[in-house]
Amino acid sequence: MSAPIVSLRGIAKSFGPIDVLHDINLEIRAGEVLCLLGDNGAGKSTLIKLLSGVHQPTSGEILMDGQPIRFGTPREAAELGIATVHQFGGTFPLMSIGRSFFVGVEPTKGWGPFRIFDRKTANAVAVKALQGFGITRITDGDRLVGGLSGGERQSLAIARAVHFGARVLILDEPTAALGVKQAAHVLRIVNEAKRRGLAVVFITHQVMHAMAVGDHFAVLIRGAVAADFRKGEKSREEITDLMAGGETMASLESSVEGEMAAHAGQARQVI
C-alpha cells in the first residue's frame, strides 16, 4: 500500500465536559475509499469536521504526508487539498452550472476595472468536467443547477472539488437522500475519483453502498473506532452487527432460540 496522505493519531474531541471522540487512529490513502460507518450520534460528523478544519482536536495529532498539521479554518484545509462535499452537494439551485462550478473563483475577461465574468469559459470547463465523470447528457453550462437531479448535483460538487486540486475528498452521506438510480450514479462517481488517484472518505450508514465502493472500513460507535478492516474481511451481516453494537445478531439469536423453545414445548404437549 502507498504511504497515507492523512493520518489520525490518538485523536480525541471534547465539547466542555462532553467527550465526543476517543483515541481515533486512522489512515487515509491515495486511490482508496475509506468508508466511515456508524449510526446517528456515532461521531462521524465531528470527525469529518476535524478533518476539514471546522473544529480542532482536543488531543492527538493529524499528519499530512507524514508531517503534523493543524487546520485553523476550512479554507486552510481546502488549500492543502482536503475538500468536503456535504449531503446536499453545496451547489446553488438558482445559479447556472458554470457559475456554480466557479463560485468564488470566477474566470474573468477584460481589463482592469472593466473585467467581467467569462461565462463562455466557465460553462465550457464545467461541462467538460462533468462529462469526464460520465454526466454526458449535460451539454449546456447555462442550465440552472436546480434543474439537475440529486445525483447530478452531487456529481457537480465532486467534479468541482477534483478540478480545483482536491487530494482528499470527504463525502458526507452523499447517497442518503437519493433514489436507487441516482445513488448508483454517485457510487460510479466515487469509483472514478478513486481511479484518478484521490483518497476518498465516504461517510454513510448504508452498508450496501459502502461495500460497493469501499477498500478500507472503520465503524464508529459512541465516538470510538469499534472495528477497522479491509475489503473482504467482513460480510454485510457482520458489518451491520458491528454498527448496531453487536445487538442485531444477539437479539436475532435470542428470538430464534425463544421460538424453538416454544415450538418444542408445544410439541411435547401434543405428544
C-alpha positions as CSV (number, residue, x, y, z in Angstrom):
1,M,0.0,0.0,0.0
2,S,1.1,3.6,-0.6
3,A,2.0,5.9,2.2
4,P,-1.0,7.6,3.8
5,I,-1.9,11.1,2.7
6,V,-3.6,11.8,6.1
7,S,-3.0,10.0,9.4
8,L,-5.0,10.5,12.5
9,R,-3.2,9.5,15.7
10,G,-4.9,9.4,19.1
11,I,-7.5,12.0,18.1
12,A,-9.9,13.0,20.8
13,K,-12.5,15.8,20.8
14,S,-14.5,17.2,23.7
15,F,-17.0,20.0,23.9
16,G,-16.8,21.1,27.6
17,P,-17.5,18.1,29.8
18,I,-18.8,16.0,26.9
19,D,-16.3,13.6,25.2
20,V,-17.4,13.1,21.6
21,L,-14.4,11.3,20.1
22,H,-11.9,8.9,21.8
23,D,-8.5,7.8,20.6
24,I,-9.2,7.7,16.9
25,N,-6.4,6.2,14.8
26,L,-7.0,6.0,11.0
27,E,-5.0,6.3,7.8
28,I,-6.3,7.8,4.5
29,R,-4.5,6.7,1.3
30,A,-4.5,7.8,-2.3
31,G,-6.5,5.7,-4.6
32,E,-8.6,4.2,-1.8
33,V,-12.1,4.7,-0.4
34,L,-12.2,4.7,3.4
35,C,-15.8,4.1,4.4
36,L,-16.7,5.6,7.8
37,L,-19.7,3.8,9.1
38,G,-21.8,4.4,12.1
39,D,-25.3,5.1,13.3
40,N,-26.6,8.6,14.1
41,G,-24.6,10.1,17.0
42,A,-21.6,7.8,16.5
43,G,-19.3,10.7,15.9
44,K,-18.9,10.7,12.1
45,S,-19.9,14.3,11.7
46,T,-17.5,15.5,14.4
47,L,-14.6,13.5,12.9
48,I,-15.1,15.0,9.4
49,K,-15.3,18.5,10.9
50,L,-11.9,17.9,12.4
51,L,-10.5,16.7,9.0
52,S,-12.0,19.7,7.2
53,G,-10.8,22.4,9.6
54,V,-14.2,23.3,11.2
55,H,-13.0,22.0,14.7
56,Q,-9.6,21.3,16.1
57,P,-8.9,18.2,18.1
58,T,-8.7,18.4,21.9
59,S,-5.8,16.0,21.8
60,G,-3.9,13.8,19.4
61,E,-2.5,14.9,16.0
62,I,-3.3,15.0,12.3
63,L,-0.4,14.3,9.9
64,M,-0.5,15.1,6.2
65,D,2.3,13.5,4.1
66,G,3.9,12.5,7.4
67,Q,4.1,16.0,8.8
68,P,2.0,17.2,11.8
69,I,-0.5,19.8,10.7
70,R,-3.3,21.8,12.3
71,F,-6.1,23.3,10.2
72,G,-7.2,26.6,11.6
73,T,-10.1,27.0,9.2
74,P,-11.9,25.1,6.4
75,R,-10.1,27.3,3.9
76,E,-6.7,26.2,5.2
77,A,-7.8,22.5,4.8
78,A,-9.1,23.2,1.3
79,E,-5.8,24.9,0.3
80,L,-3.9,21.8,1.3
81,G,-6.2,19.6,-0.9
82,I,-8.9,18.4,1.6
83,A,-12.4,19.0,0.0
84,T,-15.7,18.3,1.7
85,V,-18.9,17.6,-0.2
86,H,-21.9,17.7,2.2
87,Q,-25.1,15.7,1.9
88,F,-26.9,18.2,-0.4
89,G,-23.9,19.0,-2.6
90,G,-23.1,22.6,-1.6
91,T,-24.4,23.8,-5.0
92,F,-26.7,26.7,-5.7
93,P,-30.1,25.9,-7.3
94,L,-30.6,29.4,-8.8
95,M,-27.2,29.6,-10.4
96,S,-26.1,28.2,-13.7
97,I,-23.9,25.1,-13.8
98,G,-20.9,27.2,-15.0
99,R,-21.4,29.9,-12.3
100,S,-21.9,27.4,-9.5
101,F,-18.8,25.4,-10.6
102,F,-16.6,28.5,-10.3
103,V,-18.4,30.3,-7.4
104,G,-15.7,32.3,-5.5
105,V,-13.0,31.8,-8.1
106,E,-14.7,33.0,-11.3
107,P,-12.7,33.3,-14.5
108,T,-12.9,36.8,-15.9
109,K,-12.1,38.6,-19.1
110,G,-11.5,42.3,-20.0
111,W,-9.1,44.8,-18.5
112,G,-8.6,46.4,-15.1
113,P,-11.9,47.7,-13.5
114,F,-13.8,46.5,-16.6
115,R,-13.2,42.8,-16.1
116,I,-16.3,40.7,-16.2
117,F,-17.2,37.1,-15.6
118,D,-16.1,34.9,-18.5
119,R,-19.3,32.9,-18.9
120,K,-18.2,31.0,-22.0
121,T,-15.0,29.7,-20.4
122,A,-16.8,28.8,-17.2
123,N,-19.5,26.9,-19.0
124,A,-17.1,25.0,-21.2
125,V,-14.9,23.9,-18.3
126,A,-17.8,22.9,-16.1
127,V,-19.5,20.8,-18.8
128,K,-16.2,19.1,-19.7
129,A,-15.5,18.3,-16.1
130,L,-19.0,16.8,-15.7
131,Q,-18.7,14.8,-18.9
132,G,-15.4,13.5,-17.6
133,F,-17.3,11.9,-14.7
134,G,-19.9,10.4,-17.0
135,I,-22.6,13.1,-17.0
136,T,-22.8,13.1,-20.7
137,R,-26.4,14.4,-21.1
138,I,-25.4,17.9,-19.8
139,T,-24.1,20.0,-22.6
140,D,-25.3,23.5,-21.6
141,G,-23.4,25.3,-18.8
142,D,-26.1,27.9,-18.7
143,R,-28.6,25.4,-17.4
144,L,-29.8,26.1,-13.8
145,V,-28.4,23.8,-11.1
146,G,-32.0,23.5,-9.7
147,G,-33.0,21.5,-12.8
148,L,-30.4,18.8,-12.1
149,S,-31.2,15.5,-10.3
150,G,-29.8,15.0,-6.8
151,G,-27.2,12.7,-8.1
152,E,-26.1,15.2,-10.8
153,R,-25.8,17.9,-8.2
154,Q,-23.6,15.7,-6.1
155,S,-21.5,14.9,-9.2
156,L,-21.2,18.6,-9.9
157,A,-19.8,19.2,-6.4
158,I,-17.4,16.3,-6.7
159,A,-16.2,17.3,-10.2
160,R,-15.6,20.9,-8.9
161,A,-13.5,19.6,-6.0
162,V,-11.4,17.5,-8.3
163,H,-10.9,20.3,-10.8
164,F,-9.6,22.6,-8.1
165,G,-7.0,20.1,-6.9
166,A,-8.5,18.0,-4.1
167,R,-6.3,15.2,-2.9
168,V,-8.6,14.0,-0.2
169,L,-12.3,14.0,-1.0
170,I,-14.7,13.8,2.0
171,L,-18.2,12.8,1.1
172,D,-20.8,13.3,3.8
173,E,-23.8,10.9,3.3
174,P,-23.7,11.5,-0.5
175,T,-26.4,8.9,-1.2
176,A,-28.7,9.4,1.8
177,A,-31.4,11.4,0.1
178,L,-31.2,9.8,-3.3
179,G,-33.2,7.1,-5.1
180,V,-31.7,3.8,-6.3
181,K,-30.7,5.1,-9.8
182,Q,-29.2,8.4,-8.6
183,A,-27.3,6.7,-5.7
184,A,-25.8,4.2,-8.2
185,H,-24.6,7.1,-10.3
186,V,-22.9,8.8,-7.3
187,L,-21.2,5.5,-6.5
188,R,-19.8,5.3,-10.0
189,I,-18.5,8.9,-9.5
190,V,-16.8,7.7,-6.3
191,N,-15.1,4.9,-8.1
192,E,-14.0,7.3,-10.8
193,A,-12.5,9.6,-8.2
194,K,-10.6,6.6,-6.7
195,R,-9.4,5.6,-10.2
196,R,-7.9,9.1,-10.6
197,G,-5.9,8.6,-7.5
198,L,-7.8,10.6,-5.0
199,A,-8.2,9.5,-1.4
200,V,-11.9,9.3,-0.6
201,V,-13.6,9.3,2.8
202,F,-17.1,8.1,2.3
203,I,-19.3,8.7,5.3
204,T,-22.5,6.6,5.4
205,H,-24.8,4.4,7.4
206,Q,-25.8,2.4,4.4
207,V,-23.8,-0.8,4.4
208,M,-24.6,-1.8,0.8
209,H,-23.4,1.5,-0.6
210,A,-20.2,1.2,1.4
211,M,-19.5,-2.3,0.2
212,A,-20.0,-1.3,-3.4
213,V,-17.0,1.2,-3.3
214,G,-15.0,0.7,-0.1
215,D,-11.4,-0.6,0.2
216,H,-11.0,0.2,3.9
217,F,-13.7,0.4,6.6
218,A,-14.0,1.9,10.0
219,V,-17.0,1.5,12.3
220,L,-17.6,4.2,14.8
221,I,-19.6,3.5,18.0
222,R,-20.1,6.2,20.6
223,G,-17.0,8.2,19.4
224,A,-14.5,5.3,19.2
225,V,-13.4,3.0,16.4
226,A,-15.1,-0.3,17.1
227,A,-13.6,-2.0,14.0
228,D,-11.0,-1.2,11.4
229,F,-10.8,-3.7,8.5
230,R,-10.2,-4.2,4.8
231,K,-12.5,-5.1,1.9
232,G,-13.5,-8.8,2.0
233,E,-12.6,-9.3,5.7
234,K,-16.2,-9.0,6.9
235,S,-19.6,-9.8,5.5
236,R,-22.6,-7.4,5.2
237,E,-24.2,-9.1,8.2
238,E,-21.1,-8.7,10.3
239,I,-20.7,-5.0,9.4
240,T,-24.4,-4.4,10.2
241,D,-24.0,-6.2,13.5
242,L,-20.9,-4.1,14.4
243,M,-22.8,-0.9,13.6
244,A,-25.6,-2.0,16.0
245,G,-23.0,-2.6,18.7
246,G,-23.4,-6.4,18.5
247,E,-27.1,-6.2,19.3
248,T,-28.5,-7.3,16.0
249,M,-27.2,-10.8,15.9
250,A,-27.7,-11.3,19.7
251,S,-31.3,-10.3,19.5
252,L,-31.9,-12.4,16.4
253,E,-30.3,-15.5,18.1
254,S,-32.3,-14.9,21.2
255,S,-35.5,-14.6,19.2
256,V,-34.8,-17.8,17.3
257,E,-33.9,-19.7,20.5
258,G,-37.2,-18.5,22.0
259,E,-39.2,-19.6,19.1
260,M,-37.5,-23.0,19.1
261,A,-38.2,-23.5,22.8
262,A,-41.8,-22.5,22.3
263,H,-42.3,-25.0,19.4
264,A,-40.6,-27.7,21.5
265,G,-43.0,-27.1,24.3
266,Q,-46.0,-27.2,22.0
267,A,-44.7,-30.5,20.5
268,R,-44.3,-32.1,24.0
269,Q,-47.9,-31.1,24.8
270,V,-49.2,-32.7,21.6
271,I,-47.3,-35.9,22.3
